[in-house]
Amino acid sequence: MIYFLKALSKQKEKLEAKIKRERIIIGALPTLSVEILEIAREHGRVTVNDAVKATQASRNTIKDHMRTLHNNGLVERHGAGRGTWYSLA
């Protein structure tokens, strides 16, 4: 029983650290980038078209934010061209 409680406590500490890091990262991001990350979190993946529909931002603006999120390691890109989709890193 003690082993289980210690393991649970360690998991809780890891989760708290992850949440703290995520809040720092999200706090430094533009609002549109945060919205894109939320879409990816809710649906498991996001395309440029999904983000355009959800945010009403221009396609080129979304592409720029996606590129920045990918370069910062916050999302992973899958596919190429029109079939490209992104997931949380």
C-alpha positions in Angstrom: 0.0 0.0 0.0 2.8 2.4 0.9 4.5 1.7 -2.5 1.3 2.5 -4.3 0.9 5.8 -2.4 4.5 6.8 -3.1 4.1 6.1 -6.8 0.9 8.1 -6.8 2.6 11.0 -5.1 5.5 11.0 -7.6 3.0 11.1 -10.5 1.2 14.0 -8.8 4.5 15.9 -8.5 5.3 15.3 -12.2 1.9 16.5 -13.3 2.2 19.6 -11.2 5.6 20.4 -12.8 4.1 19.8 -16.3 1.2 22.1 -15.6 3.5 24.8 -14.3 5.7 24.6 -17.5 2.6 24.6 -19.7 1.2 27.8 -18.0 4.6 29.5 -18.5 4.6 28.6 -22.2 1.0 29.5 -22.8 1.4 32.8 -21.0 4.1 33.8 -23.4 2.1 32.9 -26.5 -0.2 35.1 -28.6 -3.9 34.5 -28.1 -4.4 32.9 -31.5 -1.6 30.4 -30.8 -3.3 29.4 -27.6 -6.6 29.0 -29.4 -4.9 26.7 -31.9 -3.4 24.6 -29.1 -6.8 24.3 -27.5 -8.3 23.0 -30.7 -5.5 20.4 -31.0 -6.1 19.4 -27.3 -9.8 19.1 -27.7 -9.8 17.1 -31.0 -6.4 15.4 -30.8 -5.3 17.0 -34.1 -5.8 20.3 -36.0 -5.5 21.3 -39.6 -5.1 24.8 -40.9 -8.6 24.7 -42.2 -10.0 23.6 -38.8 -8.2 26.5 -37.2 -9.4 29.0 -39.8 -13.0 27.9 -39.2 -12.8 28.0 -35.4 -10.9 31.3 -35.1 -12.1 33.2 -38.2 -8.4 34.3 -38.7 -6.9 34.4 -42.2 -5.3 31.3 -43.6 -1.9 32.9 -43.9 -2.0 34.1 -40.3 -2.9 30.6 -39.1 -0.1 29.1 -41.2 2.4 31.5 -39.6 1.2 30.6 -36.1 1.3 26.9 -36.9 4.9 27.3 -38.2 5.9 29.1 -35.0 4.3 26.5 -32.8 6.0 23.7 -34.8 9.4 25.4 -34.6 9.0 25.9 -30.9 8.3 22.2 -30.4 4.7 22.7 -29.2 3.0 20.8 -32.1 4.2 18.0 -34.4 3.5 18.2 -38.1 2.1 15.1 -39.9 2.0 14.9 -43.7 2.7 17.5 -46.3 0.7 19.9 -48.5 -3.0 20.0 -48.2 -3.0 16.8 -46.1 -0.9 18.3 -43.3 -2.3 18.1 -39.8 -0.8 18.9 -36.4 -0.9 17.3 -33.0 0.3 18.3 -29.6 4.0 17.5 -29.1 
